[in-house]
Amino acid sequence: MASNQHISNSQEDPFDSLLHLETQFYTEGYNQGAADGVLAGRTEGRQLGLEKGYQKFLEAGRLYGRALVWANRLPNRSSSSLPPPSNSSPAPEPAVSAEIETEKKDLPPLPKNPRLGKHVTTLYALVETESLSMENTDEAVNDFDDRIKRGQGKAKIIERMVGEKPGREEAGAASKGVTA
């Protein structure tokens, strides 16, 4: 009997690989899933980053545009610390047909108020694109978010001082909870 066990141990069991089949498939599936997860995570992370970055810079551009409009509506614009709007094409506009020609209308000037001027100047300084950091570090992102939040607050103060109501885009974004 002892010699019989010795013979069976020395021979390889043909069904031994079938006993470990479940473990083998689990290991292969886990390794494949981990590799696919890394790739999918990078792809989804990049898409999310682009989406959030677009939303943040859209808000920064919106605030920047409003700051320029308010600065140009201030009564004594020449003494303002904001640069004049840049015109990339100083050439005169070509003649437009009578059907398309529209009447040029200026926005009414803002009330003369030194506090209003300071708020507009501060808003412009907060959202000026040249001073906003484009780095992808925690400190730069937090600074960007902080400046946009402070800019949104300044814009609300200016809106209330001027008597403007938030535009449709802003009201829709506020109801959806979209913030920078």
C-alpha positions as CSV (number, residue, x, y, z in Angstrom):
1,M,0.0,0.0,0.0
2,A,2.9,2.3,0.7
3,S,4.3,1.7,-2.7
4,N,0.9,2.5,-4.2
5,Q,0.8,6.0,-2.6
6,H,4.3,6.7,-3.7
7,I,3.4,5.9,-7.3
8,S,0.3,8.1,-7.3
9,N,2.2,11.1,-5.7
10,S,5.0,10.8,-8.2
11,Q,2.6,10.9,-11.1
12,E,0.9,14.2,-11.9
13,D,-2.8,14.4,-11.5
14,P,-4.4,15.3,-14.8
15,F,-7.3,17.1,-13.0
16,D,-5.1,19.2,-10.8
17,S,-5.3,22.2,-13.1
18,L,-9.1,22.0,-13.1
19,L,-9.2,22.3,-9.3
20,H,-7.4,25.7,-9.5
21,L,-9.3,27.0,-12.6
22,E,-11.5,29.3,-10.5
23,T,-8.5,31.0,-8.9
24,Q,-6.8,31.3,-12.2
25,F,-9.8,33.0,-13.9
26,Y,-10.3,35.3,-10.9
27,T,-6.7,36.4,-11.0
28,E,-6.8,37.0,-14.8
29,G,-10.1,38.9,-14.5
30,Y,-8.8,41.0,-11.6
31,N,-5.6,42.0,-13.5
32,Q,-7.5,42.8,-16.7
33,G,-10.1,44.8,-14.8
34,A,-7.4,46.8,-12.9
35,A,-5.6,47.6,-16.2
36,D,-8.9,48.7,-17.8
37,G,-9.8,50.7,-14.7
38,V,-6.6,52.7,-14.9
39,L,-7.2,53.5,-18.5
40,A,-10.8,54.4,-18.0
41,G,-10.0,56.5,-14.9
42,R,-7.5,58.6,-16.8
43,T,-9.9,59.1,-19.6
44,E,-12.8,60.1,-17.3
45,G,-10.5,62.2,-15.2
46,R,-9.3,64.1,-18.2
47,Q,-12.9,64.7,-19.4
48,L,-14.0,65.9,-16.0
49,G,-11.0,68.2,-15.7
50,L,-11.7,69.7,-19.1
51,E,-15.4,70.2,-18.3
52,K,-14.7,71.8,-14.9
53,G,-11.9,74.0,-16.3
54,Y,-14.2,75.2,-19.1
55,Q,-16.9,76.1,-16.5
56,K,-14.4,78.0,-14.4
57,F,-12.9,79.9,-17.2
58,L,-16.3,80.7,-18.7
59,E,-17.3,82.2,-15.4
60,A,-14.0,84.2,-15.2
61,G,-14.6,85.5,-18.7
62,R,-18.1,86.4,-18.0
63,L,-17.1,88.4,-14.9
64,Y,-14.2,90.0,-16.8
65,G,-16.6,91.1,-19.5
66,R,-19.0,92.6,-17.0
67,A,-16.2,94.4,-15.3
68,L,-15.1,96.0,-18.6
69,V,-18.6,97.1,-19.4
70,W,-19.1,98.6,-16.0
71,A,-15.7,100.3,-16.1
72,N,-16.6,101.9,-19.4
73,R,-19.9,103.1,-18.0
74,L,-18.3,104.9,-15.1
75,P,-18.8,108.7,-15.4
76,N,-15.1,109.7,-15.4
77,R,-13.5,106.8,-17.2
78,S,-10.3,108.8,-17.9
79,S,-9.4,108.8,-14.2
80,S,-10.1,105.1,-13.9
81,S,-7.2,102.7,-13.2
82,L,-8.6,100.3,-15.8
83,P,-7.0,100.1,-19.2
84,P,-9.1,101.3,-22.1
85,P,-10.7,98.5,-24.2
86,S,-8.4,97.4,-26.9
87,N,-9.5,97.7,-30.5
88,S,-7.7,95.2,-32.6
89,S,-8.9,96.8,-35.9
90,P,-8.5,100.6,-35.9
91,A,-9.6,100.8,-39.5
92,P,-13.0,102.3,-40.2
93,E,-15.9,99.8,-40.7
94,P,-16.9,99.2,-44.3
95,A,-20.3,100.6,-45.5
96,V,-23.1,98.3,-44.5
97,S,-26.3,97.9,-46.6
98,A,-29.4,99.8,-45.3
99,E,-31.1,96.5,-44.5
100,I,-28.5,95.4,-42.0
101,E,-27.5,98.8,-40.7
102,T,-28.5,99.2,-37.0
103,E,-28.6,102.2,-34.8
104,K,-25.7,102.6,-32.4
105,K,-26.9,102.9,-28.9
106,D,-24.7,103.7,-25.9
107,L,-25.4,102.2,-22.5
108,P,-26.4,104.8,-19.9
109,P,-23.6,105.9,-17.6
110,L,-23.4,104.6,-14.1
111,P,-24.2,106.9,-11.1
112,K,-21.2,108.9,-9.9
113,N,-20.2,107.0,-6.8
114,P,-16.6,106.5,-5.6
115,R,-17.5,103.3,-3.8
116,L,-18.9,101.9,-7.1
117,G,-15.7,102.8,-8.9
118,K,-13.6,101.0,-6.3
119,H,-15.8,97.9,-6.5
120,V,-15.5,97.8,-10.3
121,T,-11.7,98.3,-10.1
122,T,-11.5,95.5,-7.5
123,L,-13.6,93.2,-9.7
124,Y,-11.4,93.9,-12.7
125,A,-8.3,93.2,-10.7
126,L,-9.7,89.9,-9.4
127,V,-10.7,88.5,-12.8
128,E,-8.0,90.0,-15.0
129,T,-6.9,87.2,-17.3
130,E,-3.2,88.1,-17.3
131,S,-2.8,87.7,-13.6
132,L,-4.9,84.5,-13.2
133,S,-2.6,81.5,-12.8
134,M,-2.9,78.7,-15.3
135,E,-0.8,76.3,-13.3
136,N,-2.1,72.9,-12.2
137,T,-1.1,73.0,-8.6
138,D,-3.3,72.9,-5.5
139,E,-2.2,76.4,-4.5
140,A,-2.9,77.9,-7.9
141,V,-6.3,76.2,-8.3
142,N,-7.3,77.3,-4.8
143,D,-6.2,80.9,-5.6
144,F,-8.1,80.8,-8.9
145,D,-11.3,79.5,-7.2
146,D,-11.0,82.1,-4.4
147,R,-10.6,85.0,-6.8
148,I,-13.6,83.9,-8.8
149,K,-15.7,83.5,-5.7
150,R,-14.6,87.0,-4.5
151,G,-15.3,88.3,-8.0
152,Q,-18.8,86.8,-8.0
153,G,-19.4,88.6,-4.7
154,K,-18.2,91.9,-6.0
155,A,-20.4,91.5,-9.1
156,K,-23.4,91.0,-6.9
157,I,-22.5,94.2,-4.9
158,I,-22.2,96.2,-8.1
159,E,-25.4,94.8,-9.5
160,R,-27.3,95.9,-6.4
161,M,-25.6,99.4,-6.4
162,V,-26.4,99.9,-10.1
163,G,-29.9,98.3,-9.8
164,E,-29.3,95.6,-12.4
165,K,-30.8,92.2,-12.1
166,P,-28.8,89.0,-12.8
167,G,-29.0,87.9,-16.5
168,R,-30.8,84.7,-17.6
169,E,-27.6,82.7,-17.7
170,E,-26.7,83.7,-14.1
171,A,-30.2,83.0,-12.8
172,G,-30.2,79.6,-14.5
173,A,-26.7,78.7,-13.2
174,A,-27.7,79.8,-9.7
175,S,-30.8,77.6,-9.7
176,K,-28.7,74.6,-10.9
177,G,-26.0,75.3,-8.2
178,V,-23.2,75.8,-10.8
179,T,-20.4,77.8,-9.2
180,A,-16.7,78.2,-10.0
